[in-house]
Amino acid sequence: MRLNQLGFSDLLVSEIGLGSMSLGTEERKAIGIIHEALDQGVNFLDTADLYDSGRNEELVGKAIKGRRDRVVIASKAGNRRIEGREGWVWDPSKAYIKSAIKDSLHRLQTDYLDLYQLHGGTIEDPIDETIEAFEELKQEGLIRYYGISSIRPNVIREYATRSSMVSVLNQFSILDRRPEEEVLPLLHEKGIGVIARGPLASGALATEREITKGYLNYSPEEIIKLRTRLSAVARESNRTMTELAIRYSLSHPAVATVIPGASSREQLLANIAAARTPHLTQEEIEAIKQISEANRYEQHR
């Protein structure tokens, strides 16, 4: 598995990581998938305190026990549960972030995180206060680096200018090319690494996956037509649809790693197989761009 530098940090992450949100809560199954990923060369695991109300972090912590030195662990904070109230509230305050890290470390059974990420963010947030929280956590040795998980160009731009973040976790796929114009060039220029989530567009670009619903501005019928044309591109280079999609998300130089989810060993191995295929040629990239839409951010500002 190829390792890439994450932004200007000294973190080396596998080009295909594991987004753990879809692992589920059954312990044996989830830990088995994580162990298989590590055995296949994956070293980057992304989780969050929000996933299954902390249960996901607990499972990741159990899975990496005895293997901590082999794993780059990323988690997130900013969504706060208030006792007696249903759901979560957004809280990017310094006090909450510095409190949330302690719970995450406890669940993950580690004394530090390699990467701690703000799990969202709006332009109205107290951004300087949030940055201060992450900087203090670095100084205290509780985290090595920090980043944000955001699809809002204006928020990303503020953090890229005002902070020393090393990464942005951003949704990016053939069906969601919104980052290509505003986000990826900026981050590449700043030396900030991109962690691309959703390379398979919620399964719409997964090999042999039945299409029953749309994705962003694509209808199910449009996705089916697009898949037919993408399949032709994939066959020419002896790739599966899954491999083509993952390789597209890795094709931009700003992207350090992609984190497709996996709820089964079969899905995991299909994702990891992309690591054994060559990089897309410029001809393949242009062919994909010609048959997909260069969609843009509209609501998320």
C-alpha positions in Angstrom: 0.0 0.0 0.0 1.4 3.4 -1.0 1.9 5.9 1.8 1.4 9.6 1.2 2.4 12.6 3.3 -0.7 14.3 4.8 -0.2 17.9 4.0 2.9 19.4 5.5 2.7 17.1 8.5 5.0 14.2 9.1 2.1 11.8 9.0 2.4 9.1 6.3 -1.1 7.7 5.5 -2.1 4.8 3.3 -3.6 6.1 0.1 -6.7 4.1 0.9 -7.8 4.5 4.5 -10.9 3.2 6.3 -13.9 5.4 7.1 -15.3 3.6 10.1 -18.7 5.2 10.2 -20.3 2.3 8.3 -18.8 -0.5 10.5 -21.9 -1.0 12.6 -22.0 -1.8 16.3 -21.5 -5.5 16.3 -18.1 -5.9 17.9 -16.7 -9.0 16.4 -17.6 -8.0 12.9 -16.4 -4.4 13.1 -13.1 -5.4 14.7 -12.6 -8.1 12.1 -13.0 -5.6 9.3 -10.5 -3.2 10.9 -8.0 -6.0 11.5 -8.3 -7.1 7.8 -7.7 -3.5 6.7 -4.6 -3.3 8.8 -3.3 -6.6 7.5 -3.9 -5.4 3.9 -1.7 -2.3 4.5 -4.3 0.3 5.5 -2.9 2.4 8.3 -5.3 5.4 8.4 -8.5 5.0 10.4 -11.1 7.8 10.6 -13.7 7.9 13.3 -15.7 10.5 15.3 -17.4 10.8 18.7 -20.7 11.3 16.8 -20.7 7.9 15.2 -23.0 5.6 17.1 -22.8 7.9 20.1 -19.1 7.0 20.8 -19.5 3.3 20.2 -17.5 3.6 17.0 -14.5 5.0 18.8 -14.7 2.2 21.4 -14.6 -0.4 18.6 -11.7 1.3 16.9 -9.9 1.4 20.3 -10.4 -2.3 20.9 -9.3 -3.2 17.3 -6.0 -1.3 17.5 -5.0 -2.5 21.0 -1.4 -3.8 20.7 -1.2 -2.2 17.2 -1.2 1.5 18.1 2.2 2.2 16.6 1.0 0.9 13.2 -2.0 3.1 13.0 -2.7 6.8 12.2 -5.9 7.6 14.1 -8.2 10.5 13.2 -11.3 11.5 15.2 -13.6 14.5 15.3 -15.5 16.8 17.7 -17.9 19.6 17.6 -21.3 17.8 17.9 -22.4 17.8 21.6 -25.0 15.7 23.3 -26.9 17.5 26.1 -28.5 15.4 28.7 -32.3 15.4 28.5 -32.2 16.7 24.9 -32.7 14.5 21.9 -29.9 14.5 19.2 -26.9 16.8 19.1 -26.1 20.5 19.2 -23.2 22.2 17.4 -20.5 23.4 19.8 -17.2 24.5 18.4 -16.2 26.3 21.6 -12.7 26.0 23.1 -14.1 24.6 26.3 -16.1 21.8 24.6 -13.3 20.7 22.2 -10.9 20.5 25.1 -13.4 18.5 27.1 -14.4 16.2 24.2 -10.8 15.1 23.5 -10.6 13.4 26.9 -13.7 11.3 26.2 -12.4 10.3 22.7 -9.0 9.3 24.1 -10.7 7.2 26.8 -12.9 5.4 24.2 -10.0 4.9 21.8 -7.7 3.6 24.6 -4.8 5.9 23.6 -3.1 8.9 25.2 -2.9 10.9 21.9 -4.6 11.4 18.5 -2.6 11.7 15.4 -5.2 14.0 13.9 -8.1 15.8 15.5 -10.7 17.4 13.3 -13.5 19.9 13.7 -16.6 17.9 12.6 -18.3 20.6 10.5 -18.2 24.4 11.0 -19.9 27.5 9.8 -18.7 31.0 9.0 -20.5 32.3 12.1 -18.4 30.1 14.5 -15.8 31.6 16.9 -13.1 30.4 14.5 -10.1 32.0 16.4 -11.3 30.4 19.6 -11.6 27.0 17.9 -8.1 27.3 16.5 -6.8 28.2 19.9 -8.3 25.0 21.3 -6.6 22.8 18.8 -3.3 24.7 19.2 -3.4 24.2 23.0 -4.2 20.5 22.5 -1.0 20.2 20.4 1.1 21.9 23.0 -0.3 19.6 25.7 0.6 16.6 23.6 -2.9 15.2 23.3 -2.9 15.6 19.5 -0.2 15.7 16.9 -2.0 17.7 14.3 -5.5 19.1 13.6 -7.7 19.6 10.6 -11.4 20.2 9.7 -14.1 18.1 8.2 -16.0 20.5 6.0 -17.7 21.0 2.6 -18.1 24.7 3.0 -15.6 26.6 0.8 -15.8 29.8 2.9 -15.1 28.0 6.1 -12.3 26.1 4.6 -10.8 29.3 3.2 -10.8 30.9 6.7 -9.1 28.0 8.4 -6.6 27.7 5.5 -5.6 31.3 6.1 -5.8 31.6 9.9 -4.7 28.2 11.2 -1.9 25.7 11.0 -4.3 22.9 10.1 -2.7 20.1 8.0 -5.8 18.6 6.5 -9.4 19.0 5.3 -11.7 16.0 5.1 -13.9 16.8 2.1 -16.5 14.9 0.1 -15.1 14.2 -3.4 -16.1 11.8 -6.1 -17.0 11.5 -9.8 -20.6 12.4 -8.8 -19.4 15.2 -6.4 -16.8 17.2 -8.2 -17.7 20.4 -6.3 -14.2 20.7 -4.6 -12.4 20.8 -7.9 -12.9 24.5 -8.6 -12.8 26.2 -5.2 -11.3 23.8 -2.6 -8.7 21.5 -4.0 -6.6 24.2 -5.8 -6.5 26.3 -2.6 -5.5 23.5 -0.4 -2.8 22.3 -2.8 -1.4 25.8 -3.0 -1.3 25.9 0.9 0.2 22.5 1.2 -2.8 21.2 3.2 -3.7 17.6 2.6 -7.2 16.4 1.5 -8.8 13.3 3.0 -11.5 12.4 0.4 -14.6 10.9 1.8 -17.4 9.4 -0.3 -15.4 8.3 -3.3 -18.1 5.7 -4.1 -20.9 8.3 -3.7 -22.9 6.2 -1.1 -22.5 3.1 -3.2 -23.7 4.7 -6.5 -20.2 4.0 -8.0 -19.6 0.7 -6.3 -19.2 -2.4 -8.6 -22.5 -4.3 -9.1 -24.4 -2.0 -6.8 -28.1 -1.6 -7.7 -29.2 2.0 -8.2 -32.4 2.9 -6.4 -32.0 6.5 -5.5 -30.3 9.7 -6.7 -27.2 11.5 -5.5 -26.9 15.2 -5.2 -28.3 16.6 -8.5 -28.2 13.2 -10.3 -31.4 11.2 -10.6 -31.3 7.4 -10.5 -31.7 7.2 -14.2 -28.9 9.7 -14.8 -26.6 7.6 -12.5 -27.4 4.4 -14.4 -26.5 6.1 -17.7 -23.4 7.5 -16.3 -22.3 4.2 -14.9 -22.7 2.6 -18.4 -20.3 5.2 -19.8 -17.9 4.9 -16.9 -17.9 1.1 -17.2 -16.6 1.5 -20.8 -13.7 3.6 -19.5 -13.0 1.1 -16.7 -12.9 -1.9 -19.1 -10.4 -0.2 -21.3 -7.9 -0.1 -18.4 -9.0 -3.4 -16.9 -10.5 -1.8 -13.8 -13.7 -2.4 -11.9 -16.1 0.5 -11.4 -15.1 0.7 -7.7 -11.4 0.9 -8.7 -12.0 3.6 -11.3 -14.0 5.7 -8.8 -11.5 5.5 -6.0 -8.6 6.2 -8.4 -10.5 9.3 -9.6 -10.7 10.7 -6.1 -7.0 10.0 -5.7 -6.1 11.7 -8.9 -5.9 15.3 -7.7 -2.4 16.1 -6.2 -4.0 17.7 -3.1 -5.6 14.3 -2.1 -3.5 12.3 0.3 -5.9 9.5 1.1 -9.5 8.4 0.4 -11.6 6.8 3.1 -14.3 4.6 1.6 -16.5 3.0 4.2 -17.0 -0.8 4.4 -19.7 -2.8 6.2 -18.3 -6.1 5.1 -15.0 -7.8 4.4 -16.0 -8.1 0.7 -16.6 -4.3 0.4 -13.3 -3.7 2.2 -11.3 -5.9 -0.2 -13.0 -4.4 -3.2 -12.0 -0.9 -2.1 -8.4 -1.9 -1.2 -8.0 -3.6 -4.6 -7.8 -0.1 -6.1 -4.4 0.3 -4.5 -3.1 -2.4 -6.8 -4.3 -0.6 -9.9 -2.2 2.1 -11.7 -2.9 5.8 -11.4 -5.4 7.1 -13.9 -3.9 8.4 -17.0 -4.6 12.0 -18.1 -6.8 10.6 -20.9 -8.9 8.6 -18.4 -9.3 11.7 -16.1 -10.4 13.8 -19.1 -12.8 11.1 -20.2 -14.4 11.0 -16.8 -14.7 14.7 -16.6 -16.4 14.8 -20.0 -19.1 12.4 -19.0 -19.8 13.7 -15.5 -20.9 17.1 -14.3 -18.6 19.8 -12.9 -21.2 20.5 -10.1 -20.5 23.5 -7.8 -21.3 24.4 -4.2 -24.4 26.4 -3.9 -26.1 25.9 -0.5 -23.0 25.1 1.5 -21.2 28.4 1.9 
